[in-house]
Amino acid sequence: AIREGAEGFLSTQYSTITRYVIVMAGMLFCLYLTRPPPHPTISTFTMACLMSSTFCTGAFMSGLAGYIGMWISVRANVRTAAAATRSYQESIDTALRGGAVCGLLVVGLCVFGLTTLFMLFRSMFPDTPSAFTPNLLVGFGFGASLVALFAQVGGGIYTKAADVGADLVGKVEVGIPEDDPRNPAVIADLVGDNVGDCAGRGADLFESISAEIIGAMLLGGSLATSLRLPEDTTARFMMFP
């Protein structure tokens, strides 16, 4: 029941987020069409296409990170509870493995996405300086931030609403303890814990890590450009963070 509820909530939430992503990508495309060419080797239309495509890519991967976090959590919950009947140590190990998988996947998806886009843009625009390439990745961070905003806020509101509702009905009206299995509202509370603390947190961490990496690359490229360093050294300044 918890798994079905969490998947149903994410399906509804992500369908709404997808509409906003499409609208924002169109607005971003139109905005960059009105700007002058950022570099002689990149036209205004090409820049607009790149920003909207990287925006959608960041939004997709941020949503994927959140969905994977929820998918793993609802399955690790059952295994952790089953392991607790045998040994507390086994239950702790199972919970830690589930959390480690989520954490490593979020970081791995972020690094994989940014590295792939960086290498793709370097092959598409070989005449463009390396220090300018991080400017093409800014849309990736914007897309990840948009999905993380809706996922974290929407999941948090649902989590607290279900928590307060379950406590009021159980404790005040019926007089049963908190999280008692006799209270059907506990299922909604546990669904909220998964979609808010796992799916929303996964998208939020993905957004934070991607923004930090892109910001560090921008600073490294600007520093190398201001110091007039050679091309190979400039690439090292950006790739080091």
N, C-alpha and C positions, 0 to 999 in steps of 0.2 A: 504494500500500500504506500509506503514511504517512497519507494522507487518510482512508482507510477505517478504519485503526486509531484515529485520533483521534476520528472521528465515533462509532465503536462505544464507545469509552471514555466519551465525554460522554453518550451515550444511556443507558448503564448507570448512570453517576454521577448524572445529573439525575433519572432515575426514582427512585433512592433518596432524593435530596434532596427531591423532591416529596412523598414520604410524610412526611418530617420536617416540612416546611413546613405540611402539612395538620394534623398533630398539634399543632404549636406554635400555629397560628392558632386552633384550638379551645381550647387551654389559655388563650391570651390573651383570647379571648372570655369564657370562664368567669371569669377573674380580674377583668376589668373589670365583670362583672355584680355582683360583690360589693363594688365600690367605690361611694361616694356620688357623686351627679351632680357633675361638675366645674364646671358652669356652669348657671345657671337656665334658659338657653335650650336646653340639650342634656340629654336624659334619659340615664339609665344604660344602657339598651338601645341607644340610638343611639350612644353613645360606644363601647360594646363592638363594635358592628358596624363603626364607622369604624376602630377600631384593628386589628381582624382583616383588614379589606379593604385597608387601607394596608400592613399586614404582607405580605399576599400580593402586592400590587402591587410593593413593593420587592424581594421575593424573585424575582418574575418578571423584572423589569427588570435585576436584578443577574445572573441567569442568562443573560439575553439578551445583556448586554454581554460576558460570558465567551464565549458561543458565537460571537458576531460576531468577537471577537478571534481565536479559533481558526480560524474559517472563512476569514478574510482571511490569516492567517499561512500556512496550508498551501498557499494559492494563490500568495502572494507568494514563498514559498520556491522554487517552480519557476521563476517569472519571474526571480528574482534569479540563480539558477544559470544560466539560459539567457543572461541579460544578461552574466554574467561571462565567457562564451566570446567575447564581442565586445569588451567594454570594462569595465575596473574602475570607471570613473566611472559608467557606465550601471548597473552592478550596485548601487553604493552609492545612486544616486538611486532605483532601484526599491525597495530595502529601506527607505529613508527614507520613501518615499511610503506603503508598506504600514504602517509604524509610525505615520505621521501620521494615516492613516485610522482606525486603531484608537483612538488617543488622542483624536481629535476626536469620534468616535462615543460613547466612554465618557462624556466630559464633556457632550456634547449630550444623551444619554439621561438623564443625571442631572438636568440643568437642566430639560429638558422635562418629566420626570415630576413634579418638585417644583413647578414653575410651574403645571402643569395641575391638580394636586391643590389647591394654594393657591387658585387662581381658582375651582375647583369648590366648595370649602368656603366661600369668601366669598359665593358666590351661594346656597349652601344655607342658610347661617346669617348673614344680613345684620345681625341684631341683636346678634351676638356681637362683642366688641371685636377689632380686628385683632391685638392683642398675644396673644390666646389662640389664634389659628389655628395657630401653629407647634406647639402641643401636640397637635394632631390629626395632625401629620406624623411623630410620633416612631416610629410603627409602620413607616413606610417605611424608616427607618434600621435598625430591628431585623431586618426581613426581608432587606434587602441584606446585613447582617452575617452572618446565618445561612448564606446561600448562599455568601458569600465564604469563610467559615470552612471549610465542607466542600470547596469547590472548591480552595482553596489547599492545605489539608492533604492531601486525597486526591490531588490532582495532584502535590504535592511528594513524597509517599511513593512513588507510582508512578514518578516521574522518577528518584529516587535508586535505587530497587530495580532498574529496568531498566539504569541506568548502571553500577552495580556488577556486576550479572550479566553484562552485555556485556563489560566490561573483564576480569572473571575468566576467562570462557570464551575470549576472544580472546587476551589477553596471556599468561595463566598456562598454560592448557591447550594451546592451539594454537600460540601464539607469533606471532600476526599483530598488526599495529599497531592502535592505537585508531581506532575509526570506520572500519575497513576494510570495503569493500562485500562482501567474501567472508564476513563474519560476519553471519548472519541476525539475531542479537540486536541489531544496530545499528538495525534498523527499530523495534524496541520502544523503544530509547533515544531515537530521534528523535521517536517518538510522544509519549513522556514530556516531551520538551522543548516540544512544542506544547501539550499539555494542561496542563502545570504552569506554564510560563513565559508562555503566551499566554492561555489560557482562565482559569486561576486568577488570573493577574495582572490581567486585565481586570475580573473580578468584585471583586477586592480593591480596585482603584482606584475602582471605582464606589461601593463601600461607604464608602471613606475620604472621597471627595468629598461624598457625600450626608450623611454624619454631620457633616462640617465645616459644610456649609451650614445644616443644621437646627440645630446648636448655635449658630451665629452668629445665626440668626433668633430663637432662644429668648433669647439674651443681649440682643439688641437690643430685643425686646419687653419683657423684664423691666426694662431700663434706662428705656425710655420710660414704662412704667407707674409706676415708682418716682419719676420726675421729673414725673409727671402732665402729660405732653405731650398736645397735641390729637391727634385721630384721624389726620389726614393726615400729621402729623409722625411718629407711631408707625409708620405703614406705611413711611415712608422709612427709618426706623431698621432695620426688618427686611429690606427689599428691598435695601439698600445692600450687605451682604456678598454 
